[in-house]
Amino acid sequence: MKVLVTGHRGYIGAHLVPLLQEAGHQVTGCDLGLFEGCQWEEPARADIELTKDLRALTPEDLAGHDCVMHLAALSNDPMGELEPGITEQINGQGSIDLAARAKAAGVRRFLFASSCSMYGKGESMDLDETAALNPVSAYAVSKIMAEEGISALADDDFSPSFLRNSTAYGHSPMLRIDIVANNLLASALAFGQIRIMSDGKPWRPLVHCADIARAFIAFMEAPRQTVHNRAVNIGANQENFQVRDIADIIAELLPQAEITYTGEVGHDPRDYRVNFDLLYSLLPDFKLAYNLRSGMEELHQALTGRFTAEDFEGDRFVRLRHLKKTFHLLKEYS
Ligand SMILES: NC(=O)c1ccc[n+]([C@@H]2O[C@H](COP(=O)([O-])OP(=O)(O)OC[C@H]3O[C@@H](n4cnc5c(N)ncnc54)[C@H](O)[C@@H]3O)[C@@H](O)[C@H]2O)c1
């Protein structure tokens, strides 16, 4: 199939491109290159590379693709603080407009990188796709806006699906350490301390970034009716963790590292445990390749002896810090 991936030069996209190519699909990538030069290792190239803002994709760029996998976004909460409204413009309205252009260009499948963070402060401890949404950030609000706007476009010729991903972790050529499990491992390697910024109690569902990429492919290859206009949590029931449990797993890998509570953010308002039964009932053949322990072991091996305190404190692996340097690229389109 011919697949257009937005955000293909990001943390998850760097897994998705080679996995699609290995499965025999032809990949067009569209990415503004906000994190160019930040790679931990060289990421694979798409078959066709478009270096442009997703908002500038034309009907001609989109035509001829069987599926759009839309990952490009300002990909965490603090990034939206650089300019009020920018998260809504790109992640929210930008995504809806892209889906409308893709539909008009004849693209039949549209897979949206959504997020479990829309459950926010969970009211129950077993949140399935019917649970109330409690967004606690502009990022989460923008994902809800996009889901609603894109869902309204669904019809017999256009099938969107919404992959509500758990928080990612693990090795990628486009490494990030601003996501909780990677951050804790990176601080242990850089300083010999597993630095927990909250009180360690909030729950989070976690999933390996390569498993998110594998889920995108499973959705594209699934029968259309199975996933048509569906929002589906991506992760696994047994992969919900309290932050202090993540720290314990890392402490087993680095027994000399000390667990410290910096208390910087107090009790993190994002606190949710998610139910993933729908994913496995819709796609019974889909299985995660990793659990948190195996993913952390792999990342530990990849970083040991290479990852430094300078890496931890620099801007290569922390999206918000680097974005301050490349933000003008987004402004050029706005
Ligand atoms: N990483 C996670 O924990 C996680 C969890 C849930 C959902 N998601 C979602 O998955 C998607 C990918 O996340 P990621 O971790 O790979 O993020 P990332 O920040 O590593 O990559 C995002 C990519 O999108 C590109 N991009 C951003 N704005 C753009 C624009 N306007 N036009 C063109 N390109 C643009 C960036 O250059 C970057 O390469 C995002 O939509 C994110 O919200 C991520």
The ligand as an ORCA input file, in Angstrom:
! r2SCAN-3c Opt
* xyz 0 1
  N       5.378      9.911     22.719
  C       4.303      9.659     23.446
  O       4.376      9.299     24.648
  C       2.930      9.762     22.840
  C       1.831      9.266     23.562
  C       0.567      9.414     23.016
  C       0.384     10.009     21.803
  N       1.484     10.485     21.113
  C       1.262     11.143     19.830
  O       2.003     10.461     18.823
  C       2.471     11.400     17.862
  C       3.976     11.277     17.682
  O       4.624     11.467     18.939
  P       6.218     11.467     19.031
  O       6.546     11.096     20.439
  O       6.808     10.702     17.916
  O       6.494     13.029     18.861
  P       7.819     13.786     18.320
  O       7.771     15.165     18.901
  O       9.018     12.964     18.560
  O       7.581     13.852     16.752
  C       6.628     14.715     16.180
  C       7.133     15.046     14.775
  O       6.152     15.892     14.160
  C       6.810     16.930     13.472
  N       5.905     18.080     13.432
  C       5.389     18.779     14.472
  N       4.582     19.762     14.031
  C       4.587     19.674     12.667
  C       3.932     20.400     11.639
  N       3.128     21.440     11.922
  N       4.132     20.025     10.363
  C       4.960     18.987     10.048
  N       5.627     18.267     10.996
  C       5.426     18.609     12.293
  C       8.078     17.205     14.256
  O       9.089     17.792     13.444
  C       8.454     15.815     14.762
  O       9.382     15.165     13.918
  C       2.021     12.772     18.347
  O       0.815     13.105     17.701
  C       1.783     12.571     19.819
  O       0.846     13.489     20.317
  C       2.742     10.353     21.609
*
